Amino acid sequence: MLAYLIRRSVILVLSVLIAAAVLFLLLRLLPGDPANALVSVGADPEQIEAARRQVGSDLPVSEQFVRFVSSLARFDFGNSFISGAPVLAEIGKRLTVTVPLTLLAFVLAIVIALPLGIIAAVKQDRWYGVLLSVVSQLGIAVPVFWIGILLVAVFAVNLRLFPSGGFTSRGWTNAPAAFHALVLPVITIALVMSSSLIRYVRSATQDVLGSDYLRTARALGSGFSEALIRHGIRNGAVPVISILGIELASTLLGAVVVERVFSLPGLGSMLLLGIEQRDYPNVQGVLFVSTLLVLLVGFAADIAQRLIDPRLRARATGAKA
């Protein structure tokens, strides 16, 4: 396991380097010079050249790349072109909204999807099992922003139970107000995510129900529920964990839509604002941190699979031998 952990960590580092290189190339493919964001319209050549020296765009591309990677390794994203504030500090502030939003929605989606997915598989010949499958399919097809707008119309505009958007200015120092502001965004994300998870949990449970080890446990005297809990859940969890990692990563990347619908000051709104204002340090910082978080989620999901399923560890040991 230690050897696998080291090998997987090396792959993670290489993935981060490749992601940094791709990010560097994408930013350089954008039209215009980053220095243009620092000068006003009609600036003279001397001002433009000074701005290029300030952002480093006057250097050769190879030297720009070395400086870019070394800065990322130190988590030095520079200062915003617009506000002049350190980008890393602003990202840290925005993460206090995006991370709780994503994790709360993730936990709620699991709470919804696990029992409903198991019921949809065990009771697949009943009307409510079929209904759960149909509703999950519809949930995947519905755009997340439409669900958000619908929840705002019902629970914020009509019933006035929750705010329609925004976040408390005091942040998490006023925890009740912060949680209250995140209720509708969390439900919006959780409904979409759970619709997808129900299908995967249902499929994994169906595989377990048709397995030989479950039939053997039943033949040895275990009840259906006991056999499913003791022998089925652990085996069925292995493929679901990889899906959970993908869903969590996609939620981190897709939070930009929900944050825009509910006017939340998270990473997504920071990215959109940076693109609109051509604030390259902000765009660069958000994209790199988002990519890093996605890679770390994938790394954690992979390790969790190995810890839960001894067959994967045995396979890795056999391959090495």
N, C-alpha and C positions, 0 to 999 in steps of 0.2 A: 504494500500500500504506500509506503514511504517513497519507493522508486517511482510509482505512478504519480504521486503528488508532485515530486520534483519535475518529472517529465511534463506534467500538465501545467506547472508553473512556468516552465520555459516556453511552452506554447502560448501561454497567456501574455508573456512579455513580448514575444515575437508578434503576436496579434496586435498589441498596443502600438508597436513600432510601425507595422503595416498601416494601421488605422491613421497614425500620425502622418505618414507619407501621403496617403490618399487625401487626408484633410488639407495638407499643404498644397497638393496639386489642384484640388477643387477650388480653394480660395484664390489661387493664382490664375485660374481659368475665368474668374469673374471679370466682366468688362470694367475697364477703367483701372486707375492706380489707387491703392489704398490711401495714398497721400492726398488725393482729391477731397477726402472727407475732412481734412484739416484746414483747407484753404477755402476762401470764398470765391464766388464767381467773378471772373475777371482778374484773378491774381496774376502778378507778373512772374516771369520765369524764375527770378531769384527766390521768391516765396515758395514756388512749387518745388524747387530743388531743395530748399531747406526742409520742407515737409517730407520729401522723399528720404532725406538723410535721417530725419527723426524716426520714421517708421522702418527704415532699412531697406526700402524698395530700390535704392540706388546700387545695392550690392549685387554681385553675381548670384544666380539662382542657387548654386551649390552652397555658397556661404550663407545665403538666406535660410536654406534648409537646415544647416548645422545649427544656426542660432535658434531656429524654430524648435528643433527637437530638444536642444539643451534647455530652452526655456520651459517646454512642457515637462521635462524631467524634474525641474525644480518647482513645478506648478506655478510658474510665473507667467501669467497671461497678459501682463502689462496693464495699462490704464485705458479706460474707455475714451474714445475720441470725442464723445459728446459731453459727458459729465466730468471726465478726468479722474473718476474714482477707480480704485483697483478692481480689476475684473474678478479676481478670486474672491474678494470680500463680497461683491455683489452676488456671485454664484452661490456662496455659502448662505446668504440671506434668502435667496430664491429657493434653495433646496429645503429650507424649513417649511415651505409650502408644498413643493412637488413630492418630496419623499413621504410625508405623512399622507398626502392625498393618494399616492400610489399604493402604499402599504395597507392603508385602511380599506381601500377598494379591493385589494388583493385578498385580504383576510375575509371580507364579506362575501366575495365571489366564491371562495372555497367553502365557506359555511353554507352557501346556497347550493353549490354545484354537487358537492359530495353526496349528501343524502338524496337529492333529486335524481342524480345520475344513477345511483344504485337502485333506487325505486324504478326508474325507467327501464333498467335492465332486468331486474327480478320480476317485475310486473309488466313485461313487454306485451303480454297477451291480454292485458286489461285495458279498459278505455282510458284510464288516467295515465298509464304508462305510455300509450300512444300519444296522448295529449301533451305530455312532457316533451316527447321527442319533437312533435310538431312546433310547440312553442319555442324550443331551443333553436330550431331551424329559422324561425321567424326572427328571433332575437339577433341572430348573426347577420341577417339581411338588413336590419334596421340601422341607419347611420347613427353614430353616437351623439352627434350634435342634435339630431331630431329628438332623441330621448331626453337630452338635457333641456331643450326648449319646452318640451311637453311637461316635464317636471316643474320647470319654472312657472309655466302658465297655471298649473293646477295648485302647487303647494306654496308658491311665492305670491303670485298675482291674485288668485281667487281665494285661497284659504289663509294666506298671510302667516303661514307657520314658519317659513324659513326665508332668509334673505335671497333676493334674486341674483346676487353676485357680490363681488368684492371680498375683502379680508380685513379683519380687525387691524387697526393701525398699531396696536400694542403687541401684535404677534401672539406668541404662545405664553407671554406673561399673563394674558387673559385667556386661559385655556378654554373655559366654557364657551366664550364668544368665538374662539377659533374653531372648535369642534362644530359649533352651530353653523358657521359659514361653510364648512366642508361637507355637511350632510348631503345636500343635493348633488354636488359633484361626485362624491364617493358612490352614492347610489347609481348615478348615471354610468360610471365606469364599471361598477360591479355587475350591473344588469347585462351589459354587453359581454363582459368577460365570462360571467357564469353561463351564458348561453352557449359559448364555445366549449367551456369546460364540461358541461353536462354531457355533451356528445362523446368526449374522450373518456370520461368516467364510465359512461354507459357501455362503450365499446370494450374498455378494460375489464369491466365487471362481467360482461358476456363471455369474454375469453376465460375468465376464472371459473364461471359456472360450468363451462364445458370441459374443464381440465380433469385429468385422471386423479390428481392428488385430492381434489375436493370430493370426487366420487368415492375414493378410498376412505377418506375421513368419515363420510356418511355411512359407508358400509361397516366401519368399526364402531358405530354407535353414536357418533356426534350428531347433534341436531343441525338443521340447515343453518340457522343463525350462528351457532357456535363454530361450525366448520368454516363459514364465510368470514367470520371475524378473526379466527385463529390462524387460518391457512390462506384465505383468499385476499384479504386486504393488503398484506405485505407484498405479495406477488403482483397484485394489480396496481400497487403504488409506483412500481418502477417506471413503466411507460408514462404514467400520469405526471411524475416529477419532472421529466424532461419537457412536457407540455406546459407545466406550471412555470418553468424557467422562461420558456418562450413567451408565454402570456405576460409575465411580469416585465420582461424586457420590452415587449411591444407596448405595454401600458406606459412605461417610462417615456418611450419615444412618442406615443400618441397623446400624451397629456396636453400637448400644445392646443389641440382642438377644444378639449373640455375647459382648459384654463381661459381660452378666448371666450367661450360661451358664458362662463361665470365670472369673467374679469378678475381672475386670480393672478397675483403677482409671483408666478412660478417661473421655472426655466423656460417653458414654452413661450410665455409672453415676452420674456427677455430675448429669446431668439428672434421672434417676429419683429420686435422693436429694433433689434440690432440690424436685421436685414433691411427694414424700412429706412433706417438712418445711415446705412452703410457703415455701421460701427464694427469694423473688422475684429478688433480684440474681443468684443462681446460675443460675436458670432463664433469665432474660433474657440473661445473658452467654453461656451455652452455645448458646442458640437463634440469637443474632446471629452468633456466630463460625461456627457450623455453616452458616448461610445464606450468610455471606460466602465461606467455603471453596467451597461449591457453585457460587456465581456465578463465582468465580475459575477453577474447573475448566472451566466452560462457556466462559469467555472464552479460556482457553488452548487448548481444543479447537478453537474457531472460528478462532483465528489459525493453528494448526497446519494446518488444512484449507487455508487460503489459501496457506500457504507450500508445501505439497506439490503442490497442483493449480493450475497456471497458468491453467486455464480459468476458475476462479472469480475470479482477479484480472482477467483480460481481460473477464469479464462485468461486474464491478463498474466497470471503466474505461469500458466501452461504455455502461453505464447512466448514468454520470455525464456522458459526452459527450452 
